[in-house]
Amino acid sequence: MQGAKKHPASRDMPKTQKILVINGPNLNLLGVREPSLYGKSTYPELVEHIKADAARLKQEVEIRQSNHEGEIVDWIQLARGVFDAIVLNAAAYTHTSVAILDALKAVALPVAEVHLTEPKEREDFRRISYVGMVAEQTFSGHGFLSYTEALEYFARR
């Protein structure tokens, strides 16, 4: 058939980024835990903030929170082949978890490290970041906007 129009191939259409957002221990206590450091906004408010940013950026996000290191390692491992990137606020595990570092290395997905506060301005032990050893970028000290910056980074990438 002469002159038939071809439909654009799916590879020509922009792919929606799938991003796994993992939040570590005690983030479920936002609004209660040290409000002088972390503010009065709650974890459900953080989740809504991330979802709104992702929608604006046309990204698909899955948001998880755990107080358990092994569960976070499992989620990182399961992300391989499913997600395009990981936004990780490992919280206290940032400074202690070689297991999370090894999982991130193994899956080899792009990672953005996120912190609500600025760890380098806090206790000395917070200056070591195992996550930062593999993260492409770190966004910290801007509260919920640290997540916005991470999602925008992947949108531009």
DRENRO-216926 format. One line per field, with one value per atom (N, C-alpha, C, O): atom name; y, z, x; residue in one letter. Coordinates in steps of 0.001 Angstrom, whole numbers, plus 524288, in hexadecimal, padded with zeros to 5 digits. Atoms other than C-alpha are relative to their C-alpha. Layout:
residues N
atom: (CA / ...)
py: (Y / ...)
pz: (Z / ...)
px: (X / ...)
rest: (a / ...)
//
This chain:
residues 157
atom: (N / CA / C / O / N / CA / C / O / N / CA / C / O / N / CA / C / O / N / CA / C / O / N / CA / C / O / N / CA / C / O / N / CA / C / O / N / CA / C / O / N / CA / C / O / N / CA / C / O / N / CA / C / O / N / CA / C / O / N / CA / C / O / N / CA / C / O / N / CA / C / O / N / CA / C / O / N / CA / C / O / N / CA / C / O / N / CA / C / O / N / CA / C / O / N / CA / C / O / N / CA / C / O / N / CA / C / O / N / CA / C / O / N / CA / C / O / N / CA / C / O / N / CA / C / O / N / CA / C / O / N / CA / C / O / N / CA / C / O / N / CA / C / O / N / CA / C / O / N / CA / C / O / N / CA / C / O / N / CA / C / O / N / CA / C / O / N / CA / C / O / N / CA / C / O / N / CA / C / O / N / CA / C / O / N / CA / C / O / N / CA / C / O / N / CA / C / O / N / CA / C / O / N / CA / C / O / N / CA / C / O / N / CA / C / O / N / CA / C / O / N / CA / C / O / N / CA / C / O / N / CA / C / O / N / CA / C / O / N / CA / C / O / N / CA / C / O / N / CA / C / O / N / CA / C / O / N / CA / C / O / N / CA / C / O / N / CA / C / O / N / CA / C / O / N / CA / C / O / N / CA / C / O / N / CA / C / O / N / CA / C / O / N / CA / C / O / N / CA / C / O / N / CA / C / O / N / CA / C / O / N / CA / C / O / N / CA / C / O / N / CA / C / O / N / CA / C / O / N / CA / C / O / N / CA / C / O / N / CA / C / O / N / CA / C / O / N / CA / C / O / N / CA / C / O / N / CA / C / O / N / CA / C / O / N / CA / C / O / N / CA / C / O / N / CA / C / O / N / CA / C / O / N / CA / C / O / N / CA / C / O / N / CA / C / O / N / CA / C / O / N / CA / C / O / N / CA / C / O / N / CA / C / O / N / CA / C / O / N / CA / C / O / N / CA / C / O / N / CA / C / O / N / CA / C / O / N / CA / C / O / N / CA / C / O / N / CA / C / O / N / CA / C / O / N / CA / C / O / N / CA / C / O / N / CA / C / O / N / CA / C / O / N / CA / C / O / N / CA / C / O / N / CA / C / O / N / CA / C / O / N / CA / C / O / N / CA / C / O / N / CA / C / O / N / CA / C / O / N / CA / C / O / N / CA / C / O / N / CA / C / O / N / CA / C / O / N / CA / C / O / N / CA / C / O / N / CA / C / O / N / CA / C / O / N / CA / C / O / N / CA / C / O / N / CA / C / O / N / CA / C / O / N / CA / C / O / N / CA / C / O / N / CA / C / O / N / CA / C / O / N / CA / C / O / N / CA / C / O / N / CA / C / O / N / CA / C / O / N / CA / C / O / N / CA / C / O / N / CA / C / O / N / CA / C / O / N / CA / C / O / N / CA / C / O / N / CA / C / O / N / CA / C / O / N / CA / C / O / N / CA / C / O / N / CA / C / O / N / CA / C / O / N / CA / C / O / N / CA / C / O / N / CA / C / O / N / CA / C / O / N / CA / C / O / N / CA / C / O / N / CA / C / O / N / CA / C / O / N / CA / C / O / N / CA / C / O / N / CA / C / O / N / CA / C / O)
py: (7FB68 / 80000 / 804D8 / 805A4 / 7FB83 / 80C6C / 8049C / 8059B / 7FB4F / 8187A / 7FEF7 / 80298 / 80120 / 8117B / 802AE / 80291 / 7FD55 / 8193A / 7FC20 / 7F89E / 8034D / 812C9 / 80294 / 80752 / 7FE0D / 8141B / 8009A / 7FD8D / 7FF61 / 81947 / 7FB25 / 7F905 / 80493 / 80E35 / 80168 / 805E5 / 7FF04 / 80CB8 / 8020A / 804E1 / 7FE18 / 80F39 / 805CF / 80845 / 7FA72 / 81CE3 / 80327 / 807E5 / 7FD65 / 82009 / 80065 / 7FCBF / 7FF91 / 8254A / 7FBF8 / 7FB39 / 80406 / 81AB6 / 80293 / 805FC / 7FE13 / 81D90 / 7FDA3 / 7F8E1 / 801EB / 81C93 / 7FD7A / 7FF94 / 802A7 / 812E1 / 80084 / 7FEA6 / 7FEEA / 81709 / 7FDA5 / 7FE6E / 80226 / 80FA6 / 803C9 / 80513 / 7FC88 / 818A7 / 7FCBC / 7FAB2 / 8030E / 811DF / 803AA / 806B0 / 7FD02 / 8182C / 7FC4C / 7F86A / 80372 / 81248 / 80106 / 80360 / 80021 / 81159 / 8055E / 8094A / 7FB92 / 81B0F / 80448 / 80807 / 7FC06 / 822DB / 7FFA8 / 8037A / 80081 / 81D7B / 80369 / 80448 / 7FCB5 / 8261B / 805D4 / 808FD / 7FA6A / 832F5 / 802E0 / 800E2 / 7FCE9 / 83D93 / 7FF23 / 80274 / 80154 / 836E5 / 80007 / 80212 / 8009E / 83406 / 80517 / 80716 / 7FB5E / 83FC7 / 8042A / 80558 / 7FC1A / 84A0B / 804C5 / 8077B / 7FB9B / 8543B / 7FEF8 / 802A4 / 80175 / 84CBB / 7FED1 / 80093 / 80229 / 8465E / 802C6 / 80195 / 7FD29 / 84F9E / 7FD1D / 7F8F0 / 8021E / 84CE7 / 7FD16 / 7FAD1 / 802D9 / 8472A / 7FA24 / 7F859 / 8059C / 838CA / 7FCBF / 7FEB9 / 8038A / 82CFE / 7FFBB / 7FFEF / 7FFE6 / 82C60 / 804FC / 804D8 / 7FB24 / 83A98 / 7FFA1 / 80199 / 800DA / 836E3 / 7FCA7 / 7FDDF / 80372 / 82BF0 / 80312 / 8027F / 7FCD0 / 8356C / 803E3 / 804DA / 7FC5D / 83F2A / 7FD3F / 7FF58 / 802F6 / 834CF / 7FE9B / 7FF25 / 80170 / 83031 / 804B0 / 8042D / 7FB47 / 83E1D / 8017E / 802D3 / 7FED4 / 8408F / 7FC24 / 7FDAC / 803FB / 833BD / 800D9 / 8004F / 7FF00 / 836E2 / 804A8 / 80482 / 7FB57 / 8444B / 7FEB8 / 800DE / 80173 / 83E0F / 7FB61 / 7F999 / 80477 / 83311 / 7FB21 / 7F845 / 8049B / 828C3 / 7FC76 / 7FE41 / 803C9 / 81C77 / 7FEAA / 7FD0A / 8011B / 81AB6 / 7FBDD / 7FB8A / 80389 / 80FF8 / 80192 / 801D6 / 7FDE9 / 814AB / 7FBFD / 7FA0A / 803DA / 80B9E / 80223 / 8055E / 7FE8F / 80D4F / 7FB2F / 7F81F / 8045D / 8037A / 80184 / 8049E / 7FF75 / 80343 / 7FB77 / 7FB13 / 804DB / 7F66A / 7FFE1 / 80020 / 7FFEF / 7F5FB / 7FBC4 / 7FCD9 / 8044E / 7E8B0 / 800D7 / 7FF5F / 7FEE9 / 7ECF5 / 80403 / 8038C / 7FC19 / 7F8C7 / 7FD75 / 7FEA3 / 802E7 / 7EFE8 / 7FCD5 / 7FCD8 / 80309 / 7E707 / 8037C / 80213 / 7FC76 / 7F291 / 801DE / 8023F / 7FE4A / 7F74F / 7FB9B / 7FC8D / 8046A / 7E9C5 / 7FF15 / 7FDF9 / 800E9 / 7E867 / 8045F / 803B8 / 7FB91 / 7F5A1 / 7FF17 / 8017A / 800F7 / 7F048 / 7FE05 / 7FA37 / 80188 / 7EF59 / 801E1 / 80109 / 7FE1B / 7F5AD / 805F8 / 80857 / 7FA55 / 803AF / 8023C / 7FF90 / 7FD4E / 80D97 / 80295 / 8038F / 7FD4C / 813F8 / 7FF4D / 7FDB6 / 80044 / 8143D / 8053B / 8075F / 7FB96 / 81FEB / 7FDA9 / 7FB46 / 802B1 / 81B95 / 803BD / 8067A / 7FD81 / 821DB / 7FB82 / 7F9C8 / 8047B / 81707 / 80180 / 7FE25 / 7FE09 / 81F7F / 7FE21 / 7FE9B / 8019D / 819F0 / 7FBD5 / 7FB84 / 8040B / 80E80 / 80253 / 7FFA4 / 7FD4E / 81876 / 7FF76 / 7FECB / 7FFA4 / 81897 / 7FAC9 / 7FA83 / 804F5 / 80A41 / 7FB3A / 7F72C / 804C7 / 80118 / 7FED7 / 80108 / 8020D / 7FA69 / 7FC75 / 7FBFA / 8036A / 7F0FB / 8031B / 80144 / 7FCB3 / 7FC01 / 801D7 / 801DF / 7FE8D / 800D2 / 7FB8E / 7FC6A / 80479 / 7F32E / 7FED9 / 7FD7B / 800E4 / 7F1AE / 8040F / 802BD / 7FBE3 / 7FEBE / 7FEF7 / 7FFB3 / 80153 / 7FAB1 / 7FB77 / 7FB83 / 804B3 / 7ED9A / 80126 / 7FF0E / 7FF08 / 7F302 / 803FB / 80422 / 7FC3A / 7FDFD / 80397 / 804ED / 7FC1C / 80704 / 8056B / 805EE / 7FABA / 815BB / 80117 / 7FFD4 / 7FEE8 / 81A43 / 805BF / 807F6 / 7FAC9 / 82795 / 7FF65 / 7FD40 / 80018 / 828CB / 804E7 / 8092E / 7FBAB / 8315F / 80025 / 7FC17 / 7FF2B / 83713 / 804F9 / 808D9 / 7FB63 / 8408F / 80430 / 808D5 / 7FC69 / 846AC / 7FFAE / 7FCC9 / 8002A / 84924 / 7FCD2 / 7FED7 / 80359 / 83D92 / 8022F / 8015C / 7FDFA / 84480 / 80449 / 8059B / 7FBEA / 84F03 / 7FDD1 / 800C4 / 8027F / 8453C / 7FD13 / 7FEBA / 802E2 / 83B3D / 7FDF8 / 7FD0F / 801BE / 836C3 / 7FAD5 / 7FA2C / 8051F / 828CA / 80056 / 7FCC5 / 7FF67 / 82DF6 / 801E4 / 80274 / 7FE2D / 832A2 / 7FB8D / 7FC7D / 80488 / 824D8 / 7FE6C / 7FDA5 / 801B7 / 82117 / 7FB72 / 7FC24 / 8048B / 8135C / 80085 / 7FF0A / 7FF27 / 816CD / 803CD / 8030C / 7FC18 / 82294 / 7FDDD / 80049 / 80269 / 81986 / 7FE0B / 7FD45 / 801D1 / 814F1 / 803B4 / 8032C / 7FC71 / 81FEF / 8039D / 8057C / 7FC3A / 8283F / 8058A / 808C3 / 7FAD1 / 83404 / 7FF66 / 7FB8D / 7FFB9 / 83781 / 80525 / 80947 / 7FB66 / 840EF / 80012 / 7FC89 / 7FFFE / 8450A / 8057D / 8095A / 7FB15 / 84FA0 / 80364 / 807C9 / 7FCD2 / 85452 / 7FDB6 / 7FEF1 / 8024A / 84C74 / 7FCEF / 7FA2B / 802D6 / 8470D / 8016D / 7FE3E / 7FE4D / 84EEC / 7FCD5 / 7FCC4 / 80372 / 845B3 / 7FBB0 / 7FA22 / 803F7 / 83B7E / 8025F / 7FFEC / 7FD42 / 84557 / 80066 / 7FF4D / 7FF6A / 847E5 / 7FACA / 7FAA5 / 80528 / 8394E / 7FE5C / 7FC7A / 80172 / 836ED / 80365 / 80173 / 7FC84 / 842D3 / 7FE6D / 7FEBC / 801D6 / 83DBF / 7FB7E / 7FB79 / 80473 / 830F8 / 80199 / 7FF50 / 7FE30 / 8382F / 8027E / 8020C / 7FD79 / 83FD0 / 7FC35 / 7FD38 / 803A1 / 8341F / 7FD6D / 7FA42)
pz: (80000 / 80000 / 80000 / 8038A / 800BF / 7FB5F / 80359 / 803D3 / 7FCFB / 80402 / 80566 / 807ED / 7FAC4 / 8107C / 80416 / 803C7 / 7FBE5 / 81C7E / 8042D / 805A6 / 7FBCA / 826BB / 80535 / 805D5 / 7FAAC / 834EF / 80277 / 80164 / 7FD77 / 83D3D / 8033C / 805FA / 7FCFC / 8431D / 805C4 / 80734 / 7FA61 / 851C7 / 801DE / 805BD / 7FE5C / 8528D / 7FF0E / 8014B / 80109 / 84D36 / 8041D / 80482 / 7FBF3 / 85863 / 804E2 / 80624 / 7FB3D / 864D3 / 80407 / 804E4 / 7FC1E / 86F21 / 80550 / 806E5 / 7FABB / 87C67 / 8039C / 803C0 / 7FC3D / 886AB / 80492 / 8069E / 7FB5B / 89170 / 80433 / 80398 / 7FBE0 / 89E03 / 8051F / 806B8 / 7FADE / 8AAC7 / 80413 / 80414 / 7FBB4 / 8B699 / 804F9 / 8067E / 7FB32 / 8C2E2 / 80475 / 8041D / 7FB43 / 8D040 / 8046F / 80544 / 7FBE9 / 8DB97 / 8055C / 805DC / 7FAB4 / 8EA41 / 8022C / 80154 / 7FD07 / 8F236 / 7FCB2 / 7FED9 / 8032D / 8E691 / 8009A / 7FFA2 / 7FEEC / 8E9D4 / 804A2 / 80570 / 7FB70 / 8F60E / 7FEE5 / 80284 / 80145 / 8EEAF / 80274 / 80298 / 7FD5A / 8F5B0 / 805D9 / 808D0 / 7FA76 / 902C7 / 801B0 / 805D3 / 7FEB9 / 90280 / 7FF20 / 7FAC1 / 80033 / 90576 / 7FC30 / 7F84F / 8039E / 8FF1C / 7FF3C / 7FB49 / 800B1 / 9016E / 7FB8D / 7F92E / 80457 / 8F77D / 7FB07 / 7F6C8 / 80486 / 8EE98 / 7FEB2 / 7FABC / 800F9 / 8EF8E / 8020C / 80466 / 7FDF6 / 8F2B5 / 7FBE2 / 7FD1A / 8041E / 8E5AF / 800EE / 802EE / 7FEEC / 8E63A / 7FB5E / 7F70B / 8043E / 8DE61 / 7FBAF / 7F715 / 80443 / 8D722 / 7FCB2 / 7F7FE / 802FC / 8D34B / 7FC65 / 7F802 / 80358 / 8CE25 / 7FB4A / 7F6E2 / 80445 / 8C613 / 7FBF8 / 7F746 / 8039E / 8C036 / 7FD0E / 7F86E / 80286 / 8BD58 / 7FB8E / 7F740 / 803F2 / 8B604 / 7FB6D / 7F6E8 / 8042A / 8AE70 / 7FC92 / 7F7CE / 80304 / 8AA5C / 7FC73 / 7F7E6 / 8033F / 8A5A1 / 7FB88 / 7F717 / 80410 / 89E3F / 7FBBE / 7F71D / 803DD / 897A2 / 7FC92 / 7F7CF / 802F1 / 893B6 / 7FC21 / 7F7D4 / 80341 / 88E1F / 7FC6B / 7F97D / 80332 / 887A0 / 80119 / 7FD8C / 7FE3C / 88F7F / 802F7 / 8054A / 7FCED / 89564 / 804BC / 80426 / 7FB4A / 8A38C / 80350 / 8038E / 7FBF3 / 8AD62 / 804E3 / 804DA / 7FB3B / 8BB3C / 8045C / 8056E / 7FBC8 / 8C647 / 804A0 / 80403 / 7FB3F / 8D452 / 8035F / 803F8 / 7FC73 / 8DD74 / 80433 / 80355 / 7FBB8 / 8EA7A / 80017 / 803AC / 7FFFF / 8E6AB / 7FB72 / 7F6E4 / 803DF / 8DF8F / 7FBDB / 7F733 / 803B3 / 8D95A / 7FC1C / 7F78E / 8038D / 8D3AD / 7FBDF / 7F74E / 803B3 / 8CD7D / 7FC0C / 7F764 / 8038E / 8C7C2 / 7FC1D / 7F772 / 8037D / 8C23C / 7FBDF / 7F746 / 803BF / 8BBEA / 7FBE7 / 7F74D / 803C1 / 8B5AE / 7FC1D / 7F768 / 80378 / 8B03A / 7FC32 / 7F79A / 80359 / 8AAF4 / 7FC10 / 7F865 / 80392 / 8A425 / 7FAB9 / 7F6D1 / 804DA / 899EE / 7FBC6 / 7FC91 / 80468 / 88CD8 / 8005D / 7FCC4 / 7FF3A / 89252 / 80008 / 7FDCF / 7FF70 / 8956E / 7FCFA / 7FBFD / 802D2 / 88E25 / 803AD / 80233 / 7FC42 / 89A56 / 8057E / 8063F / 7FA83 / 8A91F / 8028E / 801EC / 7FC85 / 8B20E / 80573 / 8071B / 7FAFE / 8BF4B / 8046A / 80449 / 7FB0B / 8CC91 / 803D5 / 80642 / 7FCA0 / 8D44B / 805C3 / 80925 / 7FAA0 / 8E08B / 802EA / 800DA / 7FCE6 / 8EB33 / 7FD48 / 7FE27 / 802D2 / 8E257 / 7FC22 / 7FA63 / 80361 / 8D9C2 / 80222 / 7FF35 / 7FD6B / 8E3A2 / 80215 / 80447 / 7FD89 / 8E781 / 7FC79 / 7FDAF / 802C9 / 8DCDB / 7FB2E / 7F6FB / 8046D / 8D457 / 7FCC3 / 7F809 / 802CF / 8D0C0 / 7FBF6 / 7F796 / 803BB / 8CA62 / 7FBB6 / 7F723 / 803E6 / 8C397 / 7FC22 / 7F767 / 80375 / 8BE3B / 7FC7A / 7F7EC / 80337 / 8B990 / 7FBA3 / 7F72E / 80402 / 8B274 / 7FBC8 / 7F726 / 803D7 / 8ABFC / 7FC8F / 7F7D6 / 802DF / 8A7FD / 7FBDB / 7F789 / 803CC / 8A146 / 7FBE1 / 7F7A0 / 803B6 / 89AB8 / 7FD87 / 7F8ED / 801C6 / 89982 / 801A1 / 8058A / 7FE43 / 899F6 / 8053F / 80604 / 7FABC / 8A80C / 80140 / 80037 / 7FDB6 / 8ADD7 / 805DB / 80798 / 7FA49 / 8BC66 / 801C5 / 7FFCE / 7FE1F / 8C3CD / 805F6 / 8088C / 7FA5F / 8D182 / 800F3 / 7FE31 / 7FE9A / 8D7B7 / 8026C / 8015F / 7FD80 / 8DFDF / 7FD29 / 7F95D / 80233 / 8DCAE / 803AC / 807A5 / 7FC75 / 8E296 / 80171 / 805D1 / 7FF00 / 8E17F / 80422 / 8063A / 7FC07 / 8EAC0 / 8053F / 808E4 / 7FB35 / 8F526 / 802AA / 8023C / 7FD28 / 8FD52 / 7FC44 / 7F7A8 / 80337 / 8F875 / 7FD40 / 7F8BD / 80269 / 8F5E5 / 7FB21 / 7F7E9 / 8049B / 8EBD1 / 7FB30 / 7F6FD / 80478 / 8E317 / 7FC47 / 7F7C6 / 8035E / 8DDDF / 7FD81 / 80034 / 802C9 / 8D36C / 7FC6F / 7F867 / 80361 / 8CE01 / 7FB0A / 7F6D2 / 80497 / 8C4EC / 7FC44 / 7F784 / 80336 / 8C023 / 7FCD2 / 7F904 / 802E5 / 8BB9A / 7FAA3 / 7F733 / 80516 / 8B06B / 7FD99 / 7F902 / 80205 / 8AF0B / 7FBDC / 7FC5E / 803FF / 8A2D9 / 8022E / 800EA / 7FDB8 / 8AA93 / 80582 / 806B5 / 7FACD / 8B898 / 8007A / 7FF14 / 7FF2D / 8BBE8 / 805C6 / 807AC / 7FA5B / 8CA21 / 80213 / 7FFB3 / 7FD3C / 8D38C / 7FE5D / 80041 / 801F7 / 8CC82 / 80153 / 7FEBD / 7FE84 / 8D348 / 7FB85 / 7F8B3 / 8042E / 8C9FB / 7FAA0 / 7F707 / 8051B / 8BEF3 / 7FE5C / 7F9BF / 8017D / 8BF7D / 7FC5F / 7F8BB / 8036E / 8B96A / 7FAB6 / 7F6A8 / 804E1 / 8AF4A / 7FCA4 / 7F7F6 / 802D7 / 8AB7E / 7FDAE / 7F94A / 801F5 / 8AA1A / 7FB56 / 7F76A / 8045F / 8A17D / 7FB39 / 7F6D3 / 80462 / 8992A / 7FD8A / 7F8C8 / 80210 / 897CE / 7FC36 / 7F7EA / 80386 / 8920F / 7FB45 / 7F716 / 80477 / 88962 / 7FBDA / 7F72C / 803A8 / 8835C / 7FDD8 / 7F9C2 / 80130 / 882A8 / 7FAB4 / 7F920)
px: (8034B / 80000 / 80379 / 806A0 / 7FCA8 / 80632 / 7FE2D / 7F97F / 8013B / 806D6 / 7FDC8 / 7FBE5 / 8020A / 802BF / 80367 / 80833 / 7FD1C / 8067D / 801A2 / 7FEB2 / 7FE06 / 80ED5 / 7FEBE / 7FF35 / 800B6 / 80B48 / 8055C / 808EB / 7FAE6 / 8164D / 8014B / 7FDF7 / 7FE4B / 81E0F / 80017 / 80109 / 80011 / 81D15 / 80542 / 8058A / 7FADC / 82BA2 / 80099 / 80412 / 7FFD1 / 82903 / 7FD0F / 7FDBD / 80304 / 81FD7 / 8035E / 8063D / 7FCE2 / 82601 / 7FE2F / 7F983 / 80124 / 826D2 / 7FF2E / 8022F / 800E6 / 8210F / 8040F / 804BE / 7FC2C / 82B9F / 7FD2F / 7F95F / 801F2 / 828CB / 80428 / 8088B / 7FC3E / 82F45 / 7FE19 / 7F9A1 / 8010E / 82FC6 / 8021F / 806C1 / 7FE7A / 82FFC / 7FFE0 / 7FBCC / 7FF91 / 834D2 / 80170 / 80529 / 7FF07 / 83430 / 80137 / 7FE80 / 7FE18 / 83B6D / 7FDA7 / 7F97D / 80218 / 839C5 / 7FE97 / 8013F / 80213 / 83200 / 7FD84 / 7FB69 / 802A0 / 82D16 / 7FA13 / 7F751 / 80592 / 81FA0 / 7FE57 / 7F9AE / 80122 / 82099 / 80092 / 800AB / 7FFB0 / 821DB / 7FB62 / 7F702 / 803FA / 81A50 / 8000F / 7FE3C / 7FFA4 / 81CD7 / 805B4 / 8070E / 7FA72 / 82B66 / 802FB / 8032B / 7FCB4 / 833EF / 7FDFA / 80090 / 80224 / 82B31 / 80387 / 8031F / 7FC63 / 835CA / 803D5 / 805D7 / 7FC8F / 83E18 / 7FCF7 / 7FE60 / 802BD / 83420 / 7FAE6 / 7F874 / 804D6 / 82894 / 7FB41 / 7FBAF / 804E9 / 81A6C / 7FCE0 / 7F8D1 / 802C6 / 81653 / 8009A / 80497 / 8003A / 812BA / 801DB / 80297 / 7FE74 / 816DB / 7FBD6 / 7FD38 / 803E4 / 809C1 / 8004D / 7FF50 / 7FF57 / 80C12 / 804BD / 8049A / 7FB6D / 81987 / 7FE87 / 80004 / 801A3 / 8138A / 7FCD6 / 7FDB2 / 80324 / 8099F / 80360 / 8027B / 7FC5B / 8147B / 802F1 / 80360 / 7FD11 / 81C56 / 7FC75 / 7FDFF / 803B4 / 8105D / 7FEA8 / 7FE4F / 8013F / 80D08 / 8048C / 803C1 / 7FB6B / 81AE6 / 80081 / 80185 / 7FF89 / 81B2B / 7FBE5 / 7FD14 / 8041C / 80E38 / 80170 / 800C9 / 7FE64 / 81337 / 80455 / 8047E / 7FB8A / 81F84 / 7FED2 / 80231 / 801B3 / 817CD / 80347 / 804CD / 7FD25 / 81EF3 / 7FC39 / 7F86A / 802EA / 81966 / 8035B / 807D8 / 7FCFD / 81D9B / 7FD4C / 7F881 / 801CD / 81C48 / 802FD / 807CA / 7FDA6 / 81EC4 / 7FF76 / 7FB32 / 7FFF4 / 822A4 / 80311 / 80693 / 7FD30 / 8271D / 80093 / 7FCEA / 7FF1C / 82D3F / 803E8 / 8077A / 7FC46 / 83416 / 803D4 / 80704 / 7FCFE / 83AA9 / 803DB / 80256 / 7FBD0 / 847A5 / 7FF56 / 7FFD7 / 80087 / 84556 / 7FB99 / 7FC0F / 80457 / 83859 / 801A2 / 80034 / 7FE0F / 83EE9 / 803A7 / 8035F / 7FC85 / 84969 / 7FCBD / 7FDE4 / 80363 / 83EC1 / 7FD84 / 7FD6D / 8027B / 837C8 / 803E1 / 8028C / 7FBFC / 8446A / 8010F / 8014A / 7FEF5 / 84727 / 7FB81 / 7FC66 / 80491 / 8394B / 7FF1C / 7FC11 / 800A6 / 83A59 / 80298 / 8011F / 7FD10 / 843BF / 7FC52 / 7F97E / 80343 / 83CDC / 7FA61 / 7F74E / 8055A / 83083 / 7FFD7 / 7FC4D / 7FFCE / 83462 / 804A2 / 80881 / 7FBD6 / 83CA9 / 803E9 / 80861 / 7FC9B / 84244 / 7FDD6 / 7F95C / 80182 / 841E8 / 80131 / 80573 / 7FF36 / 84015 / 80001 / 7FC2C / 7FF55 / 84513 / 80155 / 80548 / 7FECA / 84436 / 800A5 / 7FCDF / 7FEF3 / 84AA2 / 8000F / 800B6 / 8001C / 849E7 / 804E1 / 80932 / 7FB76 / 852C2 / 80347 / 807FF / 7FD05 / 85687 / 803E1 / 80777 / 7FC44 / 85D72 / 8058A / 8094C / 7FAF0 / 86872 / 801F7 / 8063C / 7FE91 / 868C0 / 7FF9F / 801E8 / 80169 / 86420 / 8034B / 80276 / 7FD0D / 86E16 / 7FC73 / 7FD34 / 803AD / 86309 / 7FCE1 / 7FC1B / 802D9 / 85B4B / 803B2 / 80239 / 7FC15 / 867AA / 800DB / 800CD / 7FF0B / 86A43 / 7FB54 / 7FC05 / 804B0 / 85C2C / 7FFAE / 7FE73 / 80015 / 85CDE / 80413 / 80307 / 7FBF5 / 86998 / 7FE44 / 7FF2A / 8018B / 863E0 / 7FBE4 / 7FC33 / 80426 / 857C4 / 80196 / 7FF5A / 7FDCE / 85F6B / 7FBE9 / 7FC50 / 803C9 / 853A5 / 801DD / 8049D / 7FEB9 / 85559 / 7FD5D / 7F8C9 / 801F6 / 853B1 / 800D7 / 804FB / 7FF86 / 850F8 / 7FF2C / 7FB3D / 80056 / 8538D / 7FD24 / 7FE21 / 8032C / 849F2 / 80025 / 8000E / 8007C / 849D3 / 7FCE9 / 7FD9B / 80307 / 84056 / 8037A / 802CF / 7FC5D / 84B26 / 8053F / 805D1 / 7FAB7 / 8596C / 80371 / 8053E / 7FCFF / 860D1 / 80560 / 80730 / 7FAB4 / 86E04 / 80012 / 80431 / 80060 / 86929 / 7FE39 / 7FD27 / 801D4 / 8653F / 8047C / 808FA / 7FBFC / 86CA9 / 8042B / 80324 / 7FB9B / 879FA / 7FEED / 80076 / 800DE / 8756E / 7FC9E / 7FCB1 / 80360 / 86BB3 / 80307 / 800C0 / 7FCE7 / 876C8 / 80166 / 802CB / 7FF07 / 878C8 / 7FAD9 / 7F6F2 / 804AB / 86EF9 / 80163 / 803EA / 7FF35 / 86F78 / 7FCBF / 7FE83 / 8034F / 86434 / 802A7 / 8028E / 7FD5B / 86BDC / 80487 / 80634 / 7FBB2 / 876AA / 7FE51 / 80197 / 801F8 / 86DE6 / 7FBFE / 7FAAC / 803FD / 863F7 / 80251 / 806B7 / 7FE60 / 864E2 / 7FFE5 / 8033C / 800AC / 86040 / 7FDD1 / 7FB32 / 80245 / 85CE6 / 7FD17 / 7FF1B / 80345 / 851ED / 7FE94 / 7FBED / 800CF / 85173 / 7FF4E / 800E8 / 80083 / 84DC1 / 7FB7D / 7FB01 / 80457 / 84197 / 7FAAC / 7F6CF / 804FD / 83703 / 7FD9E / 8005C / 802B9 / 82CD2 / 80228 / 80202 / 7FDE7 / 83311 / 804C8 / 80622 / 7FBA8 / 83EC2 / 7FE04 / 800C0 / 8025F / 835AB / 7FEA3 / 7FF75 / 80137 / 83104 / 804E8 / 804C4 / 7FB13 / 83F2A / 801C7 / 803BB / 7FE66 / 841E5 / 7FCA9 / 7FEB7 / 8036E / 83605 / 80117 / 8011D / 7FEB5 / 8394D / 80534 / 805D0 / 7FB01 / 84735 / 7FF1E / 80147 / 800F2 / 84236 / 7FCC3 / 7FD66 / 80312 / 8387E / 8038F / 8028F / 7FC47 / 843EB / 80409 / 8065B / 7FBC1 / 84D0D / 7FF53 / 80296)
rest: (m / m / m / m / q / q / q / q / g / g / g / g / a / a / a / a / k / k / k / k / k / k / k / k / h / h / h / h / p / p / p / p / a / a / a / a / s / s / s / s / r / r / r / r / d / d / d / d / m / m / m / m / p / p / p / p / k / k / k / k / t / t / t / t / q / q / q / q / k / k / k / k / i / i / i / i / l / l / l / l / v / v / v / v / i / i / i / i / n / n / n / n / g / g / g / g / p / p / p / p / n / n / n / n / l / l / l / l / n / n / n / n / l / l / l / l / l / l / l / l / g / g / g / g / v / v / v / v / r / r / r / r / e / e / e / e / p / p / p / p / s / s / s / s / l / l / l / l / y / y / y / y / g / g / g / g / k / k / k / k / s / s / s / s / t / t / t / t / y / y / y / y / p / p / p / p / e / e / e / e / l / l / l / l / v / v / v / v / e / e / e / e / h / h / h / h / i / i / i / i / k / k / k / k / a / a / a / a / d / d / d / d / a / a / a / a / a / a / a / a / r / r / r / r / l / l / l / l / k / k / k / k / q / q / q / q / e / e / e / e / v / v / v / v / e / e / e / e / i / i / i / i / r / r / r / r / q / q / q / q / s / s / s / s / n / n / n / n / h / h / h / h / e / e / e / e / g / g / g / g / e / e / e / e / i / i / i / i / v / v / v / v / d / d / d / d / w / w / w / w / i / i / i / i / q / q / q / q / l / l / l / l / a / a / a / a / r / r / r / r / g / g / g / g / v / v / v / v / f / f / f / f / d / d / d / d / a / a / a / a / i / i / i / i / v / v / v / v / l / l / l / l / n / n / n / n / a / a / a / a / a / a / a / a / a / a / a / a / y / y / y / y / t / t / t / t / h / h / h / h / t / t / t / t / s / s / s / s / v / v / v / v / a / a / a / a / i / i / i / i / l / l / l / l / d / d / d / d / a / a / a / a / l / l / l / l / k / k / k / k / a / a / a / a / v / v / v / v / a / a / a / a / l / l / l / l / p / p / p / p / v / v / v / v / a / a / a / a / e / e / e / e / v / v / v / v / h / h / h / h / l / l / l / l / t / t / t / t / e / e / e / e / p / p / p / p / k / k / k / k / e / e / e / e / r / r / r / r / e / e / e / e / d / d / d / d / f / f / f / f / r / r / r / r / r / r / r / r / i / i / i / i / s / s / s / s / y / y / y / y / v / v / v / v / g / g / g / g / m / m / m / m / v / v / v / v / a / a / a / a / e / e / e / e / q / q / q / q / t / t / t / t / f / f / f / f / s / s / s / s / g / g / g / g / h / h / h / h / g / g / g / g / f / f / f / f / l / l / l / l / s / s / s / s / y / y / y / y / t / t / t / t / e / e / e / e / a / a / a / a / l / l / l / l / e / e / e / e / y / y / y / y / f / f / f / f / a / a / a / a / r / r / r / r / r / r / r / r)
//
